Amino acid sequence: MKKWLLLLIGMGILFTGCTSENTRTKVNVETDTTIETKKSKTQSTEQTTTEMKQSVEASTSESLTTESSSEEVKNTLWDSEKSTQLATFVPQWGKTLGQEYKSYNPQNNVSLYGTPLPSAVIDGNWKMAINEAPVTVQWSEDGTGHADFNLVAVYSDVETGEYLGQHVYFFGFQNGQPKVYLTQQNQGNENNYLYFNETQNQQLKQGFIDIVNGQTPQNPVVEESTQQATTDSATPSSHERAQAIREILKQNQGFNEEVLNSIPDEEILDSFVGNATNAQLAQSAMNLLEKYPNLK
């Protein structure tokens, strides 16, 4: 009897131990599951935070890129749109002076008393001199470059202007600032300098500045001072015109200076058909050579 009693007591103790162990195992499993769930939630939160941070950074980067692009466009000195504006403005301005202006470029030069512009100063055959100081020149599509003066446009009334009263305007940038320079030079010099000075016409100067700054220039009007200056301007004498033609023929055709000076002014003037194109200049030379073959 005692044996059975001891056996029952032993089995009871064993059963209690197993139950306790199962309970501990269940608690441990549940605890591990809870920790794993919390860990997963933490990782998910961290991932979401990282993704949000990356999204904000990408958005900020895109915003900065857009601002940079807008700033770059805003800061463009010159472009085709501004060139079109100038092509409308300059002829309108010229009409207020009774002058007719056309646009020129390195592929379509204007002949100023036999000098092709702007190619002559870009190639270095002539030197552009601003206020008597020589400067380097380059043609620029956007207003930037490594030259002293970055040329973006050329306008002239050579084809229709009075002889010895013709104008060539250079529009460009010097040290990043918009400038308009004028030359009316009709004779050469030992330095081969083509002398320019900044235009004194405020309407033309301000119109160019407005266009560069992305603004619409004011419509040009006839000023009283302009009318007075036009009325009072002296007309070159016949001798002055003949002398200018002699200088052109000497430089561009290699004519003998002594023979040229011996030809009467009237014959010089009558033989001259113009110098707006190389063909006109060549015809003028031929007219004199027919009578004075010793010019060459």
C-alpha positions in Angstrom: 0.0 0.0 0.0 2.8 2.3 0.9 4.4 1.6 -2.5 1.3 2.7 -4.3 1.0 5.8 -2.2 4.6 6.8 -2.9 4.1 6.1 -6.6 1.1 8.4 -6.8 2.9 11.2 -4.9 5.9 10.9 -7.3 3.6 11.0 -10.4 1.9 14.1 -9.0 5.2 15.9 -8.5 6.3 15.0 -12.0 3.0 16.2 -13.6 3.3 19.5 -11.7 6.9 20.0 -12.9 5.9 19.4 -16.6 3.0 21.9 -16.3 5.3 24.5 -14.8 7.8 24.0 -17.5 5.1 24.2 -20.2 3.8 27.4 -18.7 7.4 28.9 -18.6 7.9 27.8 -22.3 4.6 29.4 -23.3 5.4 32.7 -21.5 8.9 32.7 -23.1 7.4 32.2 -26.6 4.8 34.9 -26.1 7.5 37.2 -24.8 9.7 36.5 -27.7 6.8 37.1 -30.1 6.0 40.4 -28.5 9.6 41.5 -28.6 9.8 40.5 -32.3 6.6 42.3 -33.1 7.8 45.5 -31.3 11.1 45.1 -33.2 9.3 44.8 -36.5 7.2 47.8 -35.8 10.3 49.8 -34.8 12.1 48.8 -38.0 9.0 49.7 -40.0 8.8 53.1 -38.4 12.5 53.7 -39.0 12.1 52.7 -42.7 9.1 55.0 -43.0 11.1 57.8 -41.5 14.0 57.1 -43.8 11.8 57.1 -46.8 10.2 60.4 -45.8 13.6 61.9 -45.2 14.7 60.8 -48.7 11.5 62.2 -50.2 12.1 65.6 -48.5 15.7 65.6 -49.7 14.7 64.7 -53.3 12.1 67.4 -53.2 14.6 70.0 -51.9 17.2 69.0 -54.5 14.6 69.3 -57.3 13.5 72.7 -55.9 17.1 73.9 -55.8 17.7 72.6 -59.4 14.6 74.5 -60.6 15.7 77.7 -58.9 19.2 77.3 -60.3 17.8 76.8 -63.8 15.5 79.8 -63.4 18.4 81.9 -62.2 20.5 80.8 -65.1 17.8 81.8 -67.6 17.3 85.1 -65.8 21.0 85.9 -65.9 21.5 85.2 -69.7 23.0 88.3 -71.1 21.9 87.7 -74.7 19.7 85.3 -76.7 17.7 85.0 -79.9 14.6 86.6 -78.3 16.6 89.7 -77.3 18.2 89.9 -80.7 14.7 89.9 -82.3 13.7 92.8 -80.0 16.7 94.8 -81.0 16.0 94.1 -84.7 12.6 95.8 -84.2 13.9 98.6 -82.0 16.9 99.9 -83.9 15.1 100.5 -87.3 12.3 102.4 -85.4 14.9 104.5 -83.6 16.7 105.2 -86.9 13.5 106.6 -88.4 13.3 109.3 -85.7 16.7 110.5 -87.2 15.7 110.0 -90.8 18.1 107.1 -91.1 17.6 103.5 -92.2 19.5 100.8 -90.4 20.1 97.2 -91.3 21.6 94.4 -89.3 25.0 92.8 -90.0 27.2 89.9 -88.7 30.4 88.1 -89.5 28.7 86.2 -92.3 27.1 89.3 -93.7 29.5 92.2 -93.3 28.9 95.9 -93.9 31.5 97.8 -95.9 32.4 101.0 -94.1 34.5 102.9 -96.7 35.9 99.6 -97.9 36.4 98.0 -94.4 34.3 94.9 -93.9 32.7 95.0 -90.4 32.6 93.2 -88.1 35.0 90.7 -89.6 37.9 93.2 -89.9 38.1 93.8 -86.2 37.3 90.2 -85.2 40.0 88.7 -87.5 42.5 91.3 -86.3 43.1 93.0 -89.7 41.9 96.2 -87.9 41.9 96.8 -84.2 38.9 98.2 -82.5 39.9 101.1 -80.3 37.6 102.4 -77.6 38.4 105.9 -76.6 41.7 105.4 -78.5 42.6 102.3 -76.5 42.8 99.0 -78.6 40.6 96.2 -77.4 40.1 92.6 -78.4 36.7 91.7 -80.0 34.9 88.5 -80.5 31.4 87.6 -81.8 29.2 86.2 -79.1 25.8 84.5 -79.2 25.1 84.9 -75.5 27.1 88.0 -74.6 29.9 86.1 -72.8 33.4 85.4 -73.9 37.1 86.0 -73.2 37.5 89.2 -75.3 37.6 92.8 -74.0 34.4 93.4 -75.9 31.9 90.6 -76.7 30.0 91.7 -79.8 26.3 90.6 -80.2 24.9 92.9 -82.9 26.0 95.3 -85.6 23.7 97.9 -87.2 24.5 100.5 -89.9 23.0 102.9 -92.4 25.8 102.6 -94.9 23.6 101.5 -97.7 21.3 104.6 -97.5 23.3 107.2 -95.5 25.0 110.3 -96.9 28.5 109.7 -97.9 30.9 110.6 -95.1 27.9 110.7 -92.8 27.5 106.9 -92.4 27.3 105.2 -89.0 28.2 101.7 -87.7 27.0 100.7 -84.3 28.5 97.9 -82.3 26.2 96.4 -79.6 27.9 94.2 -77.0 29.2 93.7 -73.5 32.3 95.0 -71.8 33.0 93.6 -68.4 29.5 92.2 -68.4 27.9 95.6 -68.9 25.8 96.5 -72.0 27.6 99.0 -74.3 26.8 100.7 -77.6 29.8 102.0 -79.6 29.8 104.1 -82.7 32.3 104.6 -85.5 32.1 106.9 -88.5 35.8 106.6 -89.4 36.5 107.2 -93.1 40.3 107.1 -93.3 43.0 104.7 -92.3 45.9 105.2 -90.0 49.3 103.7 -89.4 48.1 101.6 -86.5 45.1 100.2 -88.4 42.9 101.3 -85.5 39.2 101.7 -86.1 38.1 104.2 -83.5 34.9 103.9 -81.6 33.2 106.0 -78.9 30.2 105.2 -76.8 27.0 106.6 -78.3 25.7 109.8 -76.9 22.2 109.0 -77.9 20.3 108.2 -74.7 17.3 106.6 -76.4 19.5 104.0 -78.2 21.6 103.4 -75.1 18.7 102.9 -72.8 16.8 100.8 -75.3 19.6 98.3 -75.5 19.9 98.2 -71.7 16.2 97.6 -71.3 16.3 94.7 -73.8 19.3 93.2 -72.0 17.4 93.4 -68.7 14.4 91.6 -70.2 12.2 94.7 -70.4 10.4 96.2 -73.4 12.1 99.4 -74.6 10.1 102.6 -74.9 9.1 103.6 -78.4 11.7 106.0 -79.8 10.6 109.6 -80.3 12.1 112.6 -82.2 13.9 114.8 -79.7 14.3 118.5 -80.2 18.0 118.2 -79.6 18.2 115.6 -82.3 16.3 117.7 -84.8 18.6 120.7 -84.0 21.7 118.6 -84.4 20.5 117.1 -87.7 19.7 120.6 -89.0 23.0 122.1 -87.9 25.3 119.3 -89.1 27.7 120.4 -91.8 27.7 118.8 -95.2 31.2 117.7 -96.3 32.6 119.7 -99.1 33.3 118.2 -102.5 37.0 118.2 -101.8 36.6 116.4 -98.5 34.5 113.8 -100.2 37.0 113.3 -103.0 39.8 113.0 -100.4 37.9 110.3 -98.5 37.4 108.4 -101.8 41.2 108.7 -102.6 42.0 107.2 -99.2 39.6 104.3 -99.7 41.0 103.5 -103.2 44.6 103.8 -101.9 44.0 101.3 -99.0 41.7 98.8 -100.7 42.9 98.9 -104.3 46.5 99.7 -103.8 46.3 102.8 -106.0 49.3 105.1 -106.3 48.7 108.1 -104.0 50.6 110.6 -106.2 48.5 109.7 -109.3 45.3 109.8 -107.2 46.1 113.2 -106.0 46.7 114.4 -109.5 43.2 113.5 -110.6 40.6 116.3 -110.3 38.1 116.1 -107.5 35.2 116.0 -110.0 36.6 113.0 -111.8 37.1 111.2 -108.5 33.5 111.9 -107.5 32.0 111.0 -110.8 33.9 107.7 -111.0 32.7 106.6 -107.5 29.6 104.5 -107.5 29.7 103.6 -103.8 31.4 101.3 -101.4 28.5 99.5 -99.7 29.6 96.3 -101.4 32.9 95.0 -102.8 31.3 95.0 -106.3 30.6 98.7 -106.0 34.1 99.4 -104.8 35.6 97.4 -107.7 33.5 99.2 -110.2 34.7 102.5 -108.9 38.3 101.4 -109.3 37.7 100.2 -112.8 36.1 103.5 -113.8 39.4 105.3 -112.9 41.7 102.7 -114.3 40.2 103.0 -117.7 41.4 106.6 -117.9 44.4 106.3 -115.5 46.1 102.9 -116.0 49.2 104.1 -114.1 47.2 104.0 -110.9 48.4 100.5 -110.4 
